[in-house]
Amino acid sequence: MKNYLLHDEWKIIEEGFNPEYNEISESCFSIGNGRFGQRANFEEQYSGKSLQGSYVAGVYYPDKTRVGWWKIGYPEYFAKVLNAPNWIGIDVQVDGEVLDLATAKVLSFRRELDMRRGVLIRNFQVKMVSGKELEVSSTRFCSMANTEVGAIRYEVKPLNFSGNIQFTPFVDADVVNQDANWDEKFWVVVAKQAKRRSAYITAETKKTAFQVCTGMKFSVSRNGEKIKEEIVPTLEEKFISLSTTVACKKGDRVVLHKYAGIISSRYYDKSQLMSRCMEVVNEAYDSGFKNLLKAHEQVWSDKWKEADIVIEGDVAAQQGIRFNIFQLYQTYTGDDPRLNIGPKGFTGEKYGGSTYWDTEAYCLPFYLATAEQNVARNLLVYRYRHLPKAIENAEKLGFTGGAALYPMVTMNGEECHNEWEITFEEIHRNGAIAYAIFDYIRYTGDWDYLPEYGLDVLIGIARFWAQRVHWSEPKQKFVMHGVTGPNEYENNINNNWYTNYIAAWCMKYTVEAMDHVKSTDADRWAELVAKLNFDERETVAWMNIVDNMYYPEDEEKGIFLQQEGFLDKEIRTVDTLKPEERPLNQNWSWDRILRSCFIKQADVLQGLYFFEDQFDEDTHRRNFEFYEPLTVHESSLSACVHAILASRLGMHEKAYEMYLRTARLDLDDYNNDTEDGLHITSMAGTWMALVEGFGGMRAEDDMLAFDPHLPEKWNSYNFHIRWRNHFLHILVGKDGAALKNNADQPLKVKLRGEIVEVPAQGEVKF
């Protein structure tokens, strides 16, 4: 665990240069706007350890899978969001000497991410090899007001010399993905153009033929006055730059403003990309840095008014939750149903930037409660549009009759994960997608979603489960063999409790959803029967499975078994591990991990989280007290679920421990992997840990319910919630709690089990 970032309520601050942590900082200080994003790489050259990363939403490449032994049904490729053309670069030379923080002596350094404003700021002083000293400051943002624009203000001040400083802003399409399976470069330049102050490159991805036009325009001033400089262009195959040299005296302030446009063929015809990019860049240049920044800051101000969570008395906890909310909003805005949320967002390449079950299980609740309803709806529509591919995925594995297996990892609906135990076995992801439909309707009351989109998906999923189980004569039950549950430290196991449970629940919920559509929209039901070739006898088979599913358990301990034979393992708790053995996945062989009892993330407990109301408190407590001490929390998705369950059980110290772990997972690099990128989807789990855990928020009986408690270290906390055209504010303090209804209609809610009506524009205290 690292602890080099300063604690601050609104800022992430690195004071002093830490080259050994530079890739971690590049992740933590990343910025984006939903359409593109940028790791916190330096504008000037840096020859030290760095992961260059510029990413454009929805632009991906099907990198051919690299395995030694091909298996039938194996995905042909691993899709990945590409490292896109670099728009931030500004090379600097002082009398011919390159500015490089890896070779210069760094006298002072400060990097700051201002989350309130959405701005990355860097200030440093260096002594170059020649002895010349410089002061440099840069300010950068990806505009939330115009999501095709990025802007940089880069200032240089000579401290102990007079001389010539050459600035070379550039666009570089000769980029690589660190995770390329075959060390291949994925971009081909199809057009480029340089004008006096501007330059443009249009690059196309191999195979998928996405095009991105990246353009720039710049200006230079000295001591506040613009310079009419001579500009020298350089055009190479995949690189274009414009150089200018400025004569400086000691103490002069030279400022370069760079305006970039990032335009994708996902939104424009390819023939229009270059001209559109020019329009965007020229408009940004004419608006100027200050005006662009002001508009950008206003968007963030509006978002924070609705989404902020305020914690008093614990700066580390406050910084953590704001960091998580900030990263979520700059990753996904919800205006395009073709896009989804990758586990790393725009902050790194690991996991390919693809879509996992994380979206449905963790991200959907966040967007349900903090954004317009269409944002969460679009996340579900994304899966509906991929239903034909999900059916194809199932067919590749031998399933028939419209059975649908949604991919573990995807960009376009096809499975593209390159680990067999995940691709073939971690099928519980189907359940998360069905649960998300249930969760969305429960929260929004949007029953129209079922006949329009949802039921098609549910029937496909139910058909899959019906074929995936088989009848066990010895047990006289339906069983499911050869699966991997949420705990990926177990592979190819039989009767994972969570997978069996959610499979049965999916089939039962699908029957209930069908009954609803039959009774409310008979015409649509008739259309679906014809479209899906549905036979009523299918529901009889499903309910037979539901009634006769096998669930492994240990009656003596009163717990559900993670899988058959789990108690045959050597059961030892995590506190028996040596510190140098953690994380296990970086210190133990995979064989040793698989044979151990240690759990990567909530598995049985994931089911108890989803289906809380189907089990009594004693069942929750017995299972939590058995499984949590065995859990190493080496999945980013683990701590949040445990925080929520601990809160429900009144285990407040454990809940706070787990909250702090999820809130500061990346800032403190708990699992020694932040350098690969941030854990964006688990950040939604952090929000859940506070709102559903400490706040005790539930959607039940067609209304919201709250049962909050206050962590001992906090003086108070408050948050906002959207609920069916209402906007609520909840404050929890040492003297009690209050709920304010900011809508023009009254609202009934449950407060600690009692139904209370909150007046329009009114407040209740409890």
ChimeraX attribute file (.defattr): number of C-alpha atoms within 10 A of each C-alpha:
attribute: neighborCount
match mode: 1-to-1
recipient: residues
	/A:1	11
	/A:2	13
	/A:3	10
	/A:4	15
	/A:5	18
	/A:6	15
	/A:7	19
	/A:8	14
	/A:9	22
	/A:10	17
	/A:11	23
	/A:12	23
	/A:13	21
	/A:14	19
	/A:15	16
	/A:16	15
	/A:17	16
	/A:18	13
	/A:19	14
	/A:20	10
	/A:21	15
	/A:22	18
	/A:23	25
	/A:24	26
	/A:25	27
	/A:26	26
	/A:27	27
	/A:28	26
	/A:29	29
	/A:30	26
	/A:31	29
	/A:32	30
	/A:33	28
	/A:34	27
	/A:35	26
	/A:36	28
	/A:37	25
	/A:38	28
	/A:39	24
	/A:40	29
	/A:41	22
	/A:42	18
	/A:43	19
	/A:44	20
	/A:45	17
	/A:46	16
	/A:47	10
	/A:48	14
	/A:49	12
	/A:50	19
	/A:51	24
	/A:52	21
	/A:53	27
	/A:54	26
	/A:55	26
	/A:56	22
	/A:57	24
	/A:58	22
	/A:59	26
	/A:60	27
	/A:61	23
	/A:62	19
	/A:63	22
	/A:64	16
	/A:65	20
	/A:66	14
	/A:67	12
	/A:68	6
	/A:69	5
	/A:70	12
	/A:71	9
	/A:72	7
	/A:73	16
	/A:74	19
	/A:75	22
	/A:76	17
	/A:77	18
	/A:78	26
	/A:79	28
	/A:80	26
	/A:81	26
	/A:82	30
	/A:83	28
	/A:84	29
	/A:85	27
	/A:86	20
	/A:87	24
	/A:88	25
	/A:89	19
	/A:90	23
	/A:91	20
	/A:92	23
	/A:93	18
	/A:94	21
	/A:95	15
	/A:96	10
	/A:97	14
	/A:98	19
	/A:99	20
	/A:100	20
	/A:101	21
	/A:102	13
	/A:103	15
	/A:104	18
	/A:105	15
	/A:106	18
	/A:107	14
	/A:108	14
	/A:109	18
	/A:110	15
	/A:111	23
	/A:112	19
	/A:113	25
	/A:114	17
	/A:115	23
	/A:116	19
	/A:117	19
	/A:118	26
	/A:119	22
	/A:120	22
	/A:121	21
	/A:122	19
	/A:123	17
	/A:124	20
	/A:125	22
	/A:126	22
	/A:127	20
	/A:128	19
	/A:129	13
	/A:130	10
	/A:131	12
	/A:132	18
	/A:133	21
	/A:134	22
	/A:135	19
	/A:136	18
	/A:137	18
	/A:138	20
	/A:139	17
	/A:140	24
	/A:141	26
	/A:142	28
	/A:143	28
	/A:144	25
	/A:145	17
	/A:146	17
	/A:147	17
	/A:148	22
	/A:149	27
	/A:150	27
	/A:151	27
	/A:152	23
	/A:153	20
	/A:154	22
	/A:155	19
	/A:156	22
	/A:157	23
	/A:158	23
	/A:159	17
	/A:160	13
	/A:161	15
	/A:162	16
	/A:163	14
	/A:164	16
	/A:165	22
	/A:166	20
	/A:167	21
	/A:168	21
	/A:169	28
	/A:170	28
	/A:171	23
	/A:172	21
	/A:173	26
	/A:174	19
	/A:175	19
	/A:176	19
	/A:177	21
	/A:178	17
	/A:179	17
	/A:180	20
	/A:181	14
	/A:182	10
	/A:183	11
	/A:184	12
	/A:185	16
	/A:186	24
	/A:187	26
	/A:188	17
	/A:189	18
	/A:190	13
	/A:191	14
	/A:192	20
	/A:193	13
	/A:194	18
	/A:195	11
	/A:196	12
	/A:197	20
	/A:198	24
	/A:199	27
	/A:200	29
	/A:201	26
	/A:202	26
	/A:203	25
	/A:204	23
	/A:205	19
	/A:206	16
	/A:207	12
	/A:208	12
	/A:209	15
	/A:210	18
	/A:211	24
	/A:212	29
	/A:213	27
	/A:214	30
	/A:215	30
	/A:216	32
	/A:217	25
	/A:218	20
	/A:219	17
	/A:220	22
	/A:221	17
	/A:222	18
	/A:223	13
	/A:224	11
	/A:225	10
	/A:226	13
	/A:227	13
	/A:228	11
	/A:229	14
	/A:230	12
	/A:231	16
	/A:232	13
	/A:233	17
	/A:234	14
	/A:235	14
	/A:236	10
	/A:237	14
	/A:238	20
	/A:239	20
	/A:240	23
	/A:241	25
	/A:242	25
	/A:243	19
	/A:244	18
	/A:245	19
	/A:246	19
	/A:247	13
	/A:248	19
	/A:249	15
	/A:250	14
	/A:251	16
	/A:252	16
	/A:253	17
	/A:254	23
	/A:255	22
	/A:256	20
	/A:257	21
	/A:258	29
	/A:259	28
	/A:260	29
	/A:261	28
	/A:262	27
	/A:263	28
	/A:264	27
	/A:265	18
	/A:266	14
	/A:267	8
	/A:268	13
	/A:269	11
	/A:270	19
	/A:271	9
	/A:272	12
	/A:273	21
	/A:274	21
	/A:275	13
	/A:276	19
	/A:277	26
	/A:278	22
	/A:279	13
	/A:280	22
	/A:281	29
	/A:282	19
	/A:283	15
	/A:284	24
	/A:285	20
	/A:286	12
	/A:287	12
	/A:288	15
	/A:289	17
	/A:290	10
	/A:291	12
	/A:292	24
	/A:293	21
	/A:294	13
	/A:295	15
	/A:296	22
	/A:297	21
	/A:298	15
	/A:299	16
	/A:300	20
	/A:301	15
	/A:302	10
	/A:303	16
	/A:304	17
	/A:305	10
	/A:306	17
	/A:307	20
	/A:308	18
	/A:309	20
	/A:310	18
	/A:311	23
	/A:312	15
	/A:313	14
	/A:314	16
	/A:315	14
	/A:316	17
	/A:317	25
	/A:318	23
	/A:319	23
	/A:320	28
	/A:321	26
	/A:322	25
	/A:323	26
	/A:324	26
	/A:325	22
	/A:326	22
	/A:327	27
	/A:328	25
	/A:329	19
	/A:330	23
	/A:331	26
	/A:332	24
	/A:333	18
	/A:334	22
	/A:335	12
	/A:336	14
	/A:337	17
	/A:338	18
	/A:339	22
	/A:340	27
	/A:341	25
	/A:342	31
	/A:343	27
	/A:344	24
	/A:345	33
	/A:346	34
	/A:347	34
	/A:348	35
	/A:349	26
	/A:350	20
	/A:351	21
	/A:352	28
	/A:353	28
	/A:354	27
	/A:355	25
	/A:356	22
	/A:357	22
	/A:358	22
	/A:359	24
	/A:360	26
	/A:361	23
	/A:362	23
	/A:363	24
	/A:364	23
	/A:365	21
	/A:366	22
	/A:367	23
	/A:368	22
	/A:369	21
	/A:370	20
	/A:371	19
	/A:372	15
	/A:373	20
	/A:374	15
	/A:375	20
	/A:376	24
	/A:377	21
	/A:378	18
	/A:379	24
	/A:380	25
	/A:381	19
	/A:382	17
	/A:383	23
	/A:384	21
	/A:385	16
	/A:386	21
	/A:387	23
	/A:388	18
	/A:389	20
	/A:390	26
	/A:391	24
	/A:392	22
	/A:393	22
	/A:394	24
	/A:395	17
	/A:396	15
	/A:397	13
	/A:398	11
	/A:399	18
	/A:400	15
	/A:401	15
	/A:402	23
	/A:403	27
	/A:404	28
	/A:405	32
	/A:406	32
	/A:407	28
	/A:408	24
	/A:409	26
	/A:410	22
	/A:411	27
	/A:412	20
	/A:413	23
	/A:414	25
	/A:415	27
	/A:416	26
	/A:417	25
	/A:418	19
	/A:419	14
	/A:420	16
	/A:421	17
	/A:422	19
	/A:423	19
	/A:424	22
	/A:425	19
	/A:426	22
	/A:427	24
	/A:428	24
	/A:429	24
	/A:430	27
	/A:431	28
	/A:432	22
	/A:433	24
	/A:434	26
	/A:435	20
	/A:436	23
	/A:437	21
	/A:438	19
	/A:439	20
	/A:440	21
	/A:441	16
	/A:442	16
	/A:443	21
	/A:444	20
	/A:445	14
	/A:446	13
	/A:447	17
	/A:448	13
	/A:449	16
	/A:450	19
	/A:451	22
	/A:452	14
	/A:453	16
	/A:454	23
	/A:455	22
	/A:456	20
	/A:457	27
	/A:458	29
	/A:459	25
	/A:460	24
	/A:461	28
	/A:462	30
	/A:463	23
	/A:464	25
	/A:465	27
	/A:466	22
	/A:467	14
	/A:468	16
	/A:469	18
	/A:470	15
	/A:471	15
	/A:472	12
	/A:473	8
	/A:474	6
	/A:475	9
	/A:476	11
	/A:477	16
	/A:478	22
	/A:479	21
	/A:480	22
	/A:481	17
	/A:482	14
	/A:483	23
	/A:484	25
	/A:485	29
	/A:486	27
	/A:487	22
	/A:488	18
	/A:489	22
	/A:490	24
	/A:491	18
	/A:492	17
	/A:493	18
	/A:494	20
	/A:495	27
	/A:496	31
	/A:497	23
	/A:498	25
	/A:499	29
	/A:500	27
	/A:501	20
	/A:502	22
	/A:503	29
	/A:504	24
	/A:505	18
	/A:506	26
	/A:507	28
	/A:508	18
	/A:509	18
	/A:510	25
	/A:511	20
	/A:512	12
	/A:513	19
	/A:514	20
	/A:515	13
	/A:516	16
	/A:517	21
	/A:518	15
	/A:519	9
	/A:520	14
	/A:521	13
	/A:522	13
	/A:523	11
	/A:524	14
	/A:525	19
	/A:526	13
	/A:527	12
	/A:528	18
	/A:529	13
	/A:530	11
	/A:531	10
	/A:532	13
	/A:533	11
	/A:534	15
	/A:535	10
	/A:536	9
	/A:537	8
	/A:538	15
	/A:539	20
	/A:540	12
	/A:541	13
	/A:542	22
	/A:543	16
	/A:544	15
	/A:545	23
	/A:546	20
	/A:547	12
	/A:548	15
	/A:549	22
	/A:550	22
	/A:551	21
	/A:552	21
	/A:553	17
	/A:554	12
	/A:555	9
	/A:556	6
	/A:557	11
	/A:558	14
	/A:559	20
	/A:560	22
	/A:561	23
	/A:562	27
	/A:563	25
	/A:564	18
	/A:565	13
	/A:566	18
	/A:567	12
	/A:568	8
	/A:569	11
	/A:570	11
	/A:571	12
	/A:572	13
	/A:573	16
	/A:574	17
	/A:575	11
	/A:576	8
	/A:577	12
	/A:578	8
	/A:579	9
	/A:580	8
	/A:581	11
	/A:582	16
	/A:583	16
	/A:584	20
	/A:585	15
	/A:586	12
	/A:587	11
	/A:588	12
	/A:589	10
	/A:590	14
	/A:591	9
	/A:592	12
	/A:593	18
	/A:594	14
	/A:595	13
	/A:596	17
	/A:597	22
	/A:598	25
	/A:599	26
	/A:600	23
	/A:601	28
	/A:602	27
	/A:603	25
	/A:604	24
	/A:605	24
	/A:606	19
	/A:607	16
	/A:608	20
	/A:609	17
	/A:610	15
	/A:611	14
	/A:612	15
	/A:613	10
	/A:614	9
	/A:615	10
	/A:616	9
	/A:617	12
	/A:618	11
	/A:619	14
	/A:620	19
	/A:621	18
	/A:622	14
	/A:623	18
	/A:624	20
	/A:625	12
	/A:626	15
	/A:627	22
	/A:628	21
	/A:629	14
	/A:630	20
	/A:631	23
	/A:632	21
	/A:633	25
	/A:634	19
	/A:635	18
	/A:636	24
	/A:637	24
	/A:638	26
	/A:639	29
	/A:640	32
	/A:641	29
	/A:642	28
	/A:643	31
	/A:644	29
	/A:645	24
	/A:646	26
	/A:647	27
	/A:648	23
	/A:649	16
	/A:650	13
	/A:651	14
	/A:652	20
	/A:653	15
	/A:654	17
	/A:655	27
	/A:656	24
	/A:657	14
	/A:658	23
	/A:659	30
	/A:660	21
	/A:661	24
	/A:662	33
	/A:663	29
	/A:664	22
	/A:665	25
	/A:666	29
	/A:667	29
	/A:668	19
	/A:669	18
	/A:670	19
	/A:671	19
	/A:672	17
	/A:673	16
	/A:674	24
	/A:675	21
	/A:676	19
	/A:677	27
	/A:678	31
	/A:679	27
	/A:680	26
	/A:681	29
	/A:682	28
	/A:683	32
	/A:684	28
	/A:685	31
	/A:686	33
	/A:687	24
	/A:688	24
	/A:689	30
	/A:690	26
	/A:691	24
	/A:692	25
	/A:693	29
	/A:694	27
	/A:695	24
	/A:696	20
	/A:697	19
	/A:698	16
	/A:699	16
	/A:700	13
	/A:701	10
	/A:702	12
	/A:703	18
	/A:704	17
	/A:705	23
	/A:706	21
	/A:707	18
	/A:708	24
	/A:709	21
	/A:710	18
	/A:711	18
	/A:712	12
	/A:713	12
	/A:714	17
	/A:715	15
	/A:716	21
	/A:717	24
	/A:718	20
	/A:719	20
	/A:720	21
	/A:721	20
	/A:722	20
	/A:723	21
	/A:724	16
	/A:725	13
	/A:726	15
	/A:727	18
	/A:728	21
	/A:729	16
	/A:730	22
	/A:731	20
	/A:732	23
	/A:733	18
	/A:734	13
	/A:735	9
	/A:736	13
	/A:737	20
	/A:738	16
	/A:739	22
	/A:740	19
	/A:741	22
	/A:742	18
	/A:743	15
	/A:744	13
	/A:745	13
	/A:746	15
	/A:747	19
	/A:748	14
	/A:749	21
	/A:750	19
	/A:751	22
	/A:752	13
	/A:753	10
	/A:754	10
	/A:755	13
	/A:756	14
	/A:757	16
	/A:758	20
	/A:759	17
	/A:760	15
	/A:761	14
	/A:762	16
	/A:763	16
	/A:764	15
	/A:765	13
	/A:766	10
